[in-house]
Amino acid sequence: MMEYDEKRNYIRMEVDCDITYKLADSNEHYHGRCTSISGAGVSFIADRPFDPGKAMEINVVPQNTVTPPMTAFIEVVRSTKRDNERYEIAATIKSIKGD
């Protein structure tokens, strides 16, 4: 059996829930699908790419009432085009917004 040494500081959880996002300097909100989240990062599906370094605010809306919604400030690391004209956005979580 092969051994695997986890290099991440936080475990990544695969999720499938709604997300709203906006650029830090805008009031225009967009909707997407959150695909994974960890203590340090997030990835989601968007209708357009965003340049690395872009600052954004996201709101992750879980599908159950056990997990509360989360609002965070992120920095885009990469945008990867998918087959269906959508983009996977990977970002670092810079801070989590409190109530």
Backbone bond lengths (Angstrom), bond angles and torsions (degrees), N, CA, C in turn:
res aa  C-N    CA-C-N  psi(-1)  N-CA   C-N-CA  omega(-1)  CA-C   N-CA-C  phi
1 M - - - 1.439 - - 1.528 108.86 -
2 M 1.344 116.70 137.59 1.454 121.20 -179.85 1.523 110.09 -80.22
3 E 1.320 115.82 142.15 1.455 120.04 175.44 1.517 108.02 -92.36
4 Y 1.326 114.67 147.88 1.454 120.48 179.42 1.514 108.71 -127.04
5 D 1.307 115.96 126.31 1.461 121.34 -179.84 1.522 108.00 -106.19
6 E 1.326 116.46 109.19 1.466 121.67 -178.93 1.527 109.64 -66.47
7 K 1.320 116.49 125.03 1.458 121.58 -178.58 1.534 112.16 -95.07
8 R 1.312 116.83 -12.81 1.460 120.54 -178.18 1.523 111.05 -78.59
9 N 1.333 115.23 148.16 1.457 120.30 174.27 1.522 111.50 -78.20
10 Y 1.336 116.90 -25.41 1.458 122.75 179.86 1.517 109.17 -129.11
11 I 1.304 116.78 143.35 1.457 121.58 177.65 1.522 108.94 -73.42
12 R 1.324 115.98 134.92 1.458 120.98 177.21 1.519 108.85 -87.43
13 M 1.335 116.32 131.58 1.463 121.62 177.52 1.519 108.72 -107.69
14 E 1.314 115.73 128.63 1.460 120.54 174.04 1.524 107.31 -75.56
15 V 1.323 117.29 131.16 1.457 122.39 179.68 1.527 108.95 -135.49
16 D 1.296 115.56 168.07 1.462 121.98 175.42 1.522 106.36 -147.15
17 C 1.336 115.30 89.46 1.457 119.29 -177.89 1.526 110.17 -147.53
18 D 1.319 115.30 165.75 1.457 121.25 179.65 1.522 110.94 -67.70
19 I 1.321 114.29 150.35 1.459 121.14 174.54 1.524 107.56 -143.50
20 T 1.313 116.82 140.25 1.464 121.14 168.85 1.520 106.20 -112.69
21 Y 1.324 116.01 148.02 1.456 119.90 -178.04 1.512 109.94 -148.37
22 K 1.322 115.05 155.20 1.460 121.31 176.02 1.520 108.94 -151.43
23 L 1.306 115.75 152.30 1.448 120.21 174.08 1.521 107.93 -68.72
24 A 1.316 117.34 149.34 1.460 121.94 -175.58 1.526 112.65 -60.02
25 D 1.327 117.33 -31.59 1.465 120.69 -177.50 1.530 113.09 -98.79
26 S 1.346 117.18 22.72 1.458 121.37 -176.78 1.525 110.75 -135.60
27 N 1.312 115.61 156.97 1.464 121.04 173.48 1.520 111.73 -105.45
28 E 1.335 117.16 0.86 1.457 121.66 -178.55 1.527 110.21 -83.81
29 H 1.340 115.88 120.48 1.467 122.30 -178.87 1.528 111.03 -96.02
30 Y 1.333 115.33 145.44 1.459 122.74 177.34 1.525 108.20 -123.99
31 H 1.323 116.14 160.86 1.465 121.30 -180.00 1.518 110.01 -117.60
32 G 1.336 115.45 143.62 1.454 121.25 178.62 1.514 110.61 -152.17
33 R 1.332 115.61 -163.72 1.465 123.01 -179.62 1.506 108.59 -126.30
34 C 1.325 117.04 122.22 1.458 121.96 175.76 1.529 107.74 -77.30
35 T 1.342 117.39 131.64 1.464 121.13 -177.20 1.525 113.21 -111.24
36 S 1.332 117.63 -27.59 1.464 120.07 175.66 1.524 109.11 -158.13
37 I 1.337 113.58 155.11 1.458 119.56 -178.98 1.520 108.59 -150.90
38 S 1.324 115.64 147.46 1.464 121.13 174.83 1.524 107.05 -142.93
39 G 1.298 116.76 -177.07 1.449 120.30 177.83 1.515 113.23 -68.17
40 A 1.334 116.97 -16.30 1.461 120.71 -176.05 1.521 114.44 -118.31
41 G 1.338 117.95 -13.57 1.452 118.72 -175.14 1.503 113.76 -156.99
42 V 1.320 114.43 173.91 1.455 121.69 -178.62 1.528 108.11 -149.74
43 S 1.331 116.29 151.06 1.459 120.05 169.57 1.514 108.10 -133.46
44 F 1.330 114.28 145.64 1.463 119.46 -179.12 1.520 110.24 -151.40
45 I 1.332 115.03 163.41 1.452 122.13 -179.97 1.522 108.58 -98.57
46 A 1.341 115.84 130.68 1.457 122.50 -178.34 1.527 109.60 -130.22
47 D 1.328 115.69 164.22 1.462 121.18 179.81 1.529 113.39 -82.20
48 R 1.339 116.10 -10.13 1.461 119.38 -178.78 1.526 109.77 -148.29
49 P 1.331 117.00 160.15 1.466 119.80 178.23 1.525 111.11 -81.55
50 F 1.310 115.74 160.98 1.459 122.82 174.43 1.521 107.74 -131.77
51 D 1.303 116.86 141.09 1.460 121.67 -178.23 1.527 110.86 -70.12
52 P 1.333 116.63 143.70 1.465 119.62 173.84 1.530 110.38 -55.40
53 G 1.323 115.22 141.15 1.446 120.86 -179.28 1.516 114.02 94.48
54 K 1.348 117.09 -13.97 1.470 120.17 179.33 1.519 109.87 -63.93
55 A 1.322 116.15 134.40 1.458 122.28 176.70 1.525 108.36 -91.66
56 M 1.323 116.04 134.81 1.453 121.71 -178.44 1.524 110.32 -139.47
57 E 1.321 114.83 162.08 1.462 121.93 170.95 1.518 106.82 -117.38
58 I 1.332 116.36 132.76 1.465 120.91 179.47 1.520 110.22 -122.40
59 N 1.323 114.88 156.14 1.455 121.74 172.61 1.524 106.87 -133.47
60 V 1.332 116.02 110.58 1.461 122.65 -179.91 1.523 107.75 -90.25
61 V 1.336 116.13 126.99 1.460 121.92 -177.00 1.531 108.76 -114.80
62 P 1.344 118.03 99.76 1.465 120.83 -179.69 1.528 111.83 -63.35
63 Q 1.334 115.65 157.96 1.457 120.66 -178.76 1.518 113.02 -83.94
64 N 1.327 117.54 -9.92 1.459 119.15 179.10 1.525 109.52 -118.86
65 T 1.325 116.22 163.68 1.461 120.17 -178.39 1.524 112.46 -88.27
66 V 1.329 117.34 -4.64 1.457 121.08 178.88 1.528 110.60 -73.39
67 T 1.316 116.27 -38.26 1.456 122.25 -179.39 1.529 109.29 -95.69
68 P 1.320 118.21 124.37 1.466 119.56 -179.78 1.528 111.49 -75.74
69 P 1.332 117.24 156.53 1.468 120.01 174.94 1.528 110.43 -64.46
70 M 1.318 116.63 159.11 1.461 120.61 -179.89 1.526 109.15 -133.01
71 T 1.310 115.79 131.80 1.459 121.67 172.69 1.523 107.23 -111.72
72 A 1.332 116.01 130.13 1.466 119.97 -176.67 1.520 110.41 -142.08
73 F 1.322 114.65 158.38 1.453 122.24 173.35 1.526 106.90 -103.05
74 I 1.329 116.23 129.83 1.462 121.04 -174.00 1.524 110.83 -128.33
75 E 1.336 114.32 164.48 1.460 121.76 172.38 1.519 107.86 -126.48
76 V 1.320 116.81 125.29 1.459 122.31 -177.97 1.523 110.07 -65.42
77 V 1.334 115.40 133.04 1.462 122.13 176.46 1.530 109.81 -100.33
78 R 1.348 116.39 -42.76 1.468 120.11 179.48 1.525 110.57 -160.79
79 S 1.334 114.37 157.62 1.458 123.20 172.59 1.517 106.97 -124.96
80 T 1.328 116.51 126.65 1.460 121.43 -178.42 1.522 109.31 -120.03
81 K 1.341 116.24 122.97 1.463 119.94 179.80 1.522 110.04 -69.54
82 R 1.318 115.38 135.86 1.464 121.69 176.42 1.515 108.37 -102.57
83 D 1.323 117.17 172.32 1.462 121.76 -177.14 1.526 113.96 -64.39
84 N 1.312 117.39 -27.38 1.465 120.96 -171.80 1.527 113.87 -98.07
85 E 1.334 117.46 31.19 1.459 122.04 178.83 1.529 113.26 64.12
86 R 1.299 116.77 22.52 1.459 121.48 174.80 1.520 107.78 -116.96
87 Y 1.323 116.43 171.22 1.452 121.35 -175.29 1.519 110.62 -129.43
88 E 1.326 115.46 139.62 1.455 120.28 172.54 1.527 106.86 -93.74
89 I 1.322 115.47 121.90 1.456 122.14 -179.01 1.523 108.14 -103.60
90 A 1.315 117.17 124.58 1.465 122.45 175.88 1.521 107.17 -109.22
91 A 1.332 115.99 134.95 1.462 119.40 -175.97 1.517 111.62 -146.08
92 T 1.313 114.73 156.62 1.461 123.22 174.74 1.520 108.20 -94.72
93 I 1.331 116.36 134.63 1.461 120.30 175.57 1.525 107.60 -80.12
94 K 1.325 116.41 120.04 1.461 122.10 179.36 1.519 112.08 -88.64
95 S 1.339 116.54 -38.87 1.460 121.42 176.36 1.521 110.10 -163.01
96 I 1.314 115.38 158.22 1.452 121.62 177.89 1.510 107.64 -109.51
97 K 1.313 115.45 130.72 1.456 121.70 -177.19 1.525 109.82 -80.35
98 G 1.307 116.52 127.38 1.461 121.26 177.83 1.511 111.39 -84.13
99 D 1.342 115.47 172.03 1.473 120.37 -179.99 1.500 112.56 -66.71
